[in-house]
Amino acid sequence: MAADDTSIKVSRQTRERLARLAAERRTTLKELVEELASSAPTAAELAEREQRAREVLSEHFGVEVTDAELAASARLREVIAGRKAAA
């Protein structure tokens, strides 16, 4: 194990699923977990994206997105995600 490596504890079922995913992608479990971790944005990164998007909409299109509109959009995404999960 490299000096900057560490370990994480997951259930056996999760470890087996991760191992299957890694094998299907022809990568290591370590590389798969690193890819998953780096591709999932943090709350701060999402907030930054939201702010940048609002600035672009305002500056280039004269559209001001309100907090209420943003909340409605989030609720819509949750409904859509729920439908996809049920399908």
C-alpha positions as CSV (number, residue, x, y, z in Angstrom):
1,M,0.0,0.0,0.0
2,A,1.3,3.4,-1.0
3,A,2.1,6.0,1.7
4,D,-1.0,8.1,0.9
5,D,-3.3,5.1,0.6
6,T,-5.9,4.2,3.3
7,S,-8.7,1.8,3.7
8,I,-12.5,2.1,4.0
9,K,-15.0,-0.3,5.5
10,V,-18.0,-1.3,3.5
11,S,-20.3,-4.2,3.6
12,R,-19.3,-7.4,1.9
13,Q,-22.2,-6.9,-0.6
14,T,-20.9,-3.4,-1.4
15,R,-17.4,-4.6,-1.8
16,E,-18.5,-7.4,-4.2
17,R,-20.5,-4.9,-6.3
18,L,-17.6,-2.5,-6.5
19,A,-15.3,-5.4,-7.5
20,R,-17.8,-6.4,-10.3
21,L,-18.0,-2.8,-11.5
22,A,-14.2,-2.5,-11.5
23,A,-13.9,-5.8,-13.4
24,E,-16.5,-4.7,-16.0
25,R,-14.6,-1.5,-16.6
26,R,-11.2,-3.3,-16.6
27,T,-9.9,-1.2,-13.8
28,T,-8.9,-1.7,-10.2
29,L,-11.2,-1.3,-7.2
30,K,-9.0,1.6,-6.0
31,E,-9.3,3.4,-9.4
32,L,-13.0,2.8,-9.5
33,V,-13.5,4.3,-6.0
34,E,-11.3,7.3,-6.9
35,E,-13.3,7.8,-10.1
36,L,-16.6,7.7,-8.2
37,A,-15.4,10.1,-5.6
38,S,-13.9,12.6,-8.0
39,S,-17.0,12.6,-10.3
40,A,-19.6,13.3,-7.6
41,P,-19.7,17.0,-6.8
42,T,-19.8,18.2,-3.2
43,A,-22.5,20.5,-1.9
44,A,-20.1,23.4,-2.2
45,E,-19.2,22.6,-5.8
46,L,-22.9,22.3,-6.7
47,A,-23.6,25.7,-5.0
48,E,-20.7,27.2,-7.1
49,R,-22.1,25.8,-10.3
50,E,-25.6,27.2,-9.4
51,Q,-24.1,30.6,-8.8
52,R,-22.2,30.5,-12.1
53,A,-25.3,29.4,-14.0
54,R,-27.3,32.2,-12.4
55,E,-24.6,34.8,-13.4
56,V,-24.5,33.5,-17.0
57,L,-28.3,33.6,-17.3
58,S,-28.4,37.1,-15.9
59,E,-25.5,38.5,-17.8
60,H,-26.2,37.0,-21.2
61,F,-29.9,36.5,-21.3
62,G,-31.3,39.0,-18.7
63,V,-32.9,36.2,-16.8
64,E,-32.9,36.4,-13.0
65,V,-33.6,33.0,-11.4
66,T,-35.4,33.3,-8.1
67,D,-34.9,31.0,-5.1
68,A,-38.5,29.9,-5.5
69,E,-37.9,28.9,-9.1
70,L,-34.7,27.1,-8.1
71,A,-36.6,25.2,-5.4
72,A,-39.3,24.2,-7.9
73,S,-36.7,23.0,-10.3
74,A,-35.1,20.9,-7.5
75,R,-38.5,19.3,-6.7
76,L,-39.1,18.5,-10.4
77,R,-35.7,16.8,-10.6
78,E,-36.6,14.7,-7.5
79,V,-39.9,13.7,-9.1
80,I,-38.2,12.7,-12.3
81,A,-35.5,10.8,-10.4
82,G,-38.2,9.0,-8.5
83,R,-39.9,7.9,-11.7
84,K,-36.7,6.6,-13.2
85,A,-35.9,4.6,-10.0
86,A,-39.4,3.1,-10.1
87,A,-39.1,2.1,-13.8
